[in-house]
């Protein structure tokens, strides 16, 4: 009963639920057991419990979610086709350079299509 009365008296008015503080005090004084149990069960406001985090992860900030792609499917397909074409052109240029470098390294080699 004494613990309940001290808790009621020291609580801020904003932390008392359902009845004014004076009514809670009278309830605990007149009905010690029932009043104290009711006070701790429904009359006082408890601080919110902290969210439990897995060990070691409470200090690590969560990365932001990846940005959403707001382009339409057609736009995405057009971009992929453009990338495929660029890669095909790069491969063709690389093939021609290798052929040119091979020809420059061996000038005696007959050119394709020439009679020799």
Buried (B, 14 or more C-beta within 10 A) or exposed (E): EEEBBEBBEEBEEEBBEEBEBEEBBEBBEEEBEEBBBBBEEEBBEEEEEEEEEEEEEEEEEEEEEEEEEEEEEEEEEEEEEEEEEEEEEEEEEEEEEEEEEEEEEEEEEEEEEEEE
